[in-house]
Structures are given as structure tokens and as C-alpha cells.
Amino acid sequence: MPAFFHAEFWDLANPELWVGVGLIAFMAILWVAGAFRMAGAALDAKAAKIKVDLDEAARIRADAEALLADINKQRADAEAQAKAMIETAQMQAEQLAADAKVKLADDLARRARIAEAKIEAAQAEAAAQVRAAAIDLAARATENVLAERLAGVKTDPLIDKAIGEMATKLQ
């Protein structure tokens, strides 16, 4: 039970009574002077300042989150572009390799044809040279044989016959 319900508390010699009276008087003075209103106003001002700071922090946080989202989007776009560029470069490299293979095969086939044509030309030239040499040798041999026969005989029936046939063949 509180002490002010006992009779000795209300005795004017009791110091606790005077402490209580002084406390009540002090509170009354503070009330009349407006100290409670000033404290409340100060607390309200401090609360308003804190609210403004919290609102500013929330705005800054929202801006930071928006900036982070934008940066993440830009990063994703950059990664997508890089991936697309790499894929394009790989496709171009594959196409260039395929084109190079086709060109190399065409060049090899063309060079093979050229080499075969040169070989055939060289063979034909060699065959023509051999024929020409054989014809030349046959002509010399024929000339020698004819010269020997003519030296021994003034007329040869074979030559006369060949000359007669030439006239019919030339017509």
C-alpha cells in the first residue's frame, strides 16, 4: 500500500510530504511556464525532422534501386549483345572456313586441269616431234634408197608407176 494512505505521511514534520509538495509545485510551475508544450513541440519537431529524413532515405533508396535495375538491364543487354556478336563472329568464321575450303578445292581442281592440259600438250608435242623425227628419218632413208637405186638404174619401174599414180591422185 502507498505511503500517503497512512496518517504519519500527512504529518508536517514528515520530509516525504514536503518532497511530494515540492514535486507537485515544480510540476505546476513547469505547466504554467509551458515547458511541457515546448518539450512536446521540440519532440514533434524532432519527429518531423526524422520523418523528412526517412522520406529522403526512402526516396534515395528507390532511386538507387531504379539505378540498380537499370544497370542490371544494361549489363544484361551488353551480355546479350556480346553473345550475339560472338555467335555472329563464329558463324562468319565458319562461313569463311567453308568458303576457303571451296575455293581451295576449286583452285586445286583448276590447277589439276591446267597441269593435265600441259601434260597432254607436252605429250602431243612429244608425239608430234617423234612423228616428225620418224617422218624425217623415213624420208632420208627413202631418199638414200632411191638415190642408191637411181645410181644403179636410170629408170625404175616402181618409180615410174608411183609417178603415174600421183597424177591420178592429184586430180
CYANA upper distance limits for C-alpha pairs under 8 A (distance plus 0.5 A):
  1 MET  CA      5 PHE  CA      8.00
  3 ALA  CA      9 PHE  CA      6.87
  4 PHE  CA      9 PHE  CA      5.93
  4 PHE  CA     10 TRP  CA      7.58
  5 PHE  CA      9 PHE  CA      7.99
  6 HIS  CA     10 TRP  CA      8.08
  7 ALA  CA     11 ASP  CA      7.56
  8 GLU  CA     14 ASN  CA      7.88
  9 PHE  CA     14 ASN  CA      6.79
  9 PHE  CA     16 GLU  CA      7.75
  9 PHE  CA     17 LEU  CA      6.78
 10 TRP  CA     14 ASN  CA      7.67
 10 TRP  CA     17 LEU  CA      7.01
 11 ASP  CA     17 LEU  CA      8.09
 12 LEU  CA     17 LEU  CA      7.60
 12 LEU  CA     18 TRP  CA      8.26
 14 ASN  CA     18 TRP  CA      7.56
 15 PRO  CA     19 VAL  CA      6.72
 16 GLU  CA     20 GLY  CA      6.69
 17 LEU  CA     21 VAL  CA      6.66
 18 TRP  CA     22 GLY  CA      6.38
 19 VAL  CA     23 LEU  CA      6.57
 20 GLY  CA     24 ILE  CA      6.71
 21 VAL  CA     25 ALA  CA      6.58
 22 GLY  CA     26 PHE  CA      6.48
 23 LEU  CA     27 MET  CA      6.65
 24 ILE  CA     28 ALA  CA      6.65
 25 ALA  CA     29 ILE  CA      6.69
 26 PHE  CA     30 LEU  CA      6.72
 27 MET  CA     31 TRP  CA      6.58
 28 ALA  CA     32 VAL  CA      6.63
 29 ILE  CA     33 ALA  CA      6.50
 30 LEU  CA     34 GLY  CA      6.63
 30 LEU  CA     35 ALA  CA      5.71
 30 LEU  CA     36 PHE  CA      7.38
 31 TRP  CA     35 ALA  CA      6.66
 31 TRP  CA     36 PHE  CA      6.77
 34 GLY  CA     38 MET  CA      6.71
 35 ALA  CA     39 ALA  CA      6.51
 36 PHE  CA     40 GLY  CA      6.47
 37 ARG  CA     41 ALA  CA      6.43
 38 MET  CA     42 ALA  CA      6.46
 39 ALA  CA     43 LEU  CA      6.54
 40 GLY  CA     44 ASP  CA      6.44
 41 ALA  CA     45 ALA  CA      6.49
 42 ALA  CA     46 LYS  CA      6.55
 43 LEU  CA     47 ALA  CA      6.51
 44 ASP  CA     48 ALA  CA      6.55
 45 ALA  CA     49 LYS  CA      6.62
 46 LYS  CA     50 ILE  CA      6.61
 47 ALA  CA     51 LYS  CA      6.55
 48 ALA  CA     52 VAL  CA      6.65
 49 LYS  CA     53 ASP  CA      6.63
 50 ILE  CA     54 LEU  CA      6.55
 51 LYS  CA     55 ASP  CA      6.53
 52 VAL  CA     56 GLU  CA      6.56
 53 ASP  CA     57 ALA  CA      6.52
 54 LEU  CA     58 ALA  CA      6.53
 55 ASP  CA     59 ARG  CA      6.62
 56 GLU  CA     60 ILE  CA      6.55
 57 ALA  CA     61 ARG  CA      6.46
 58 ALA  CA     62 ALA  CA      6.59
 59 ARG  CA     63 ASP  CA      6.65
 60 ILE  CA     64 ALA  CA      6.53
 61 ARG  CA     65 GLU  CA      6.55
 62 ALA  CA     66 ALA  CA      6.58
 63 ASP  CA     67 LEU  CA      6.53
 64 ALA  CA     68 LEU  CA      6.46
 65 GLU  CA     69 ALA  CA      6.55
 66 ALA  CA     70 ASP  CA      6.59
 67 LEU  CA     71 ILE  CA      6.54
 68 LEU  CA     72 ASN  CA      6.52
 69 ALA  CA     73 LYS  CA      6.56
 70 ASP  CA     74 GLN  CA      6.59
 71 ILE  CA     75 ARG  CA      6.51
 72 ASN  CA     76 ALA  CA      6.57
 73 LYS  CA     77 ASP  CA      6.56
 74 GLN  CA     78 ALA  CA      6.49
 75 ARG  CA     79 GLU  CA      6.54
 76 ALA  CA     80 ALA  CA      6.56
 77 ASP  CA     81 GLN  CA      6.56
 78 ALA  CA     82 ALA  CA      6.50
 79 GLU  CA     83 LYS  CA      6.52
 80 ALA  CA     84 ALA  CA      6.55
 81 GLN  CA     85 MET  CA      6.48
 82 ALA  CA     86 ILE  CA      6.58
 83 LYS  CA     87 GLU  CA      6.62
 84 ALA  CA     88 THR  CA      6.50
 85 MET  CA     89 ALA  CA      6.48
 86 ILE  CA     90 GLN  CA      6.56
 87 GLU  CA     91 MET  CA      6.61
 88 THR  CA     92 GLN  CA      6.54
 89 ALA  CA     93 ALA  CA      6.48
 90 GLN  CA     94 GLU  CA      6.55
 91 MET  CA     95 GLN  CA      6.53
 92 GLN  CA     96 LEU  CA      6.46
 93 ALA  CA     97 ALA  CA      6.54
 94 GLU  CA     98 ALA  CA      6.60
 95 GLN  CA     99 ASP  CA      6.49
 96 LEU  CA    100 ALA  CA      6.42
 97 ALA  CA    101 LYS  CA      6.63
 98 ALA  CA    102 VAL  CA      6.71
 99 ASP  CA    103 LYS  CA      6.50
100 ALA  CA    104 LEU  CA      6.39
101 LYS  CA    105 ALA  CA      6.54
102 VAL  CA    106 ASP  CA      6.58
103 LYS  CA    107 ASP  CA      6.46
104 LEU  CA    108 LEU  CA      6.49
105 ALA  CA    109 ALA  CA      6.54
106 ASP  CA    110 ARG  CA      6.47
107 ASP  CA    111 ARG  CA      6.48
108 LEU  CA    112 ALA  CA      6.45
109 ALA  CA    113 ARG  CA      6.65
110 ARG  CA    114 ILE  CA      6.62
111 ARG  CA    115 ALA  CA      6.42
112 ALA  CA    116 GLU  CA      6.52
113 ARG  CA    117 ALA  CA      6.48
114 ILE  CA    118 LYS  CA      6.60
115 ALA  CA    119 ILE  CA      6.57
116 GLU  CA    120 GLU  CA      6.50
117 ALA  CA    121 ALA  CA      6.48
118 LYS  CA    122 ALA  CA      6.42
119 ILE  CA    123 GLN  CA      6.47
120 GLU  CA    124 ALA  CA      6.46
121 ALA  CA    125 GLU  CA      6.46
122 ALA  CA    126 ALA  CA      6.42
123 GLN  CA    127 ALA  CA      6.45
124 ALA  CA    128 ALA  CA      6.46
125 GLU  CA    129 GLN  CA      6.50
126 ALA  CA    130 VAL  CA      6.53
127 ALA  CA    131 ARG  CA      6.51
128 ALA  CA    132 ALA  CA      6.38
129 GLN  CA    133 ALA  CA      6.41
130 VAL  CA    134 ALA  CA      6.42
131 ARG  CA    135 ILE  CA      6.34
132 ALA  CA    136 ASP  CA      6.40
133 ALA  CA    137 LEU  CA      6.45
134 ALA  CA    138 ALA  CA      6.41
135 ILE  CA    139 ALA  CA      6.40
136 ASP  CA    140 ARG  CA      6.65
137 LEU  CA    141 ALA  CA      6.49
138 ALA  CA    142 THR  CA      6.41
139 ALA  CA    143 GLU  CA      6.42
140 ARG  CA    144 ASN  CA      6.50
141 ALA  CA    145 VAL  CA      6.60
142 THR  CA    146 LEU  CA      6.42
143 GLU  CA    147 ALA  CA      6.31
144 ASN  CA    148 GLU  CA      6.59
145 VAL  CA    149 ARG  CA      6.72
146 LEU  CA    150 LEU  CA      6.37
147 ALA  CA    151 ALA  CA      6.42
148 GLU  CA    152 GLY  CA      6.92
149 ARG  CA    153 VAL  CA      6.36
149 ARG  CA    156 ASP  CA      8.15
150 LEU  CA    154 LYS  CA      6.11
150 LEU  CA    155 THR  CA      7.57
150 LEU  CA    156 ASP  CA      7.90
155 THR  CA    159 ILE  CA      8.10
155 THR  CA    160 ASP  CA      7.96
156 ASP  CA    160 ASP  CA      6.77
157 PRO  CA    161 LYS  CA      6.54
158 LEU  CA    162 ALA  CA      6.57
159 ILE  CA    163 ILE  CA      6.53
160 ASP  CA    164 GLY  CA      6.66
161 LYS  CA    165 GLU  CA      6.67
162 ALA  CA    166 MET  CA      6.63
163 ILE  CA    167 ALA  CA      7.20
164 GLY  CA    168 THR  CA      7.53
165 GLU  CA    169 LYS  CA      6.70
166 MET  CA    170 LEU  CA      6.47
167 ALA  CA    171 GLN  CA      7.17
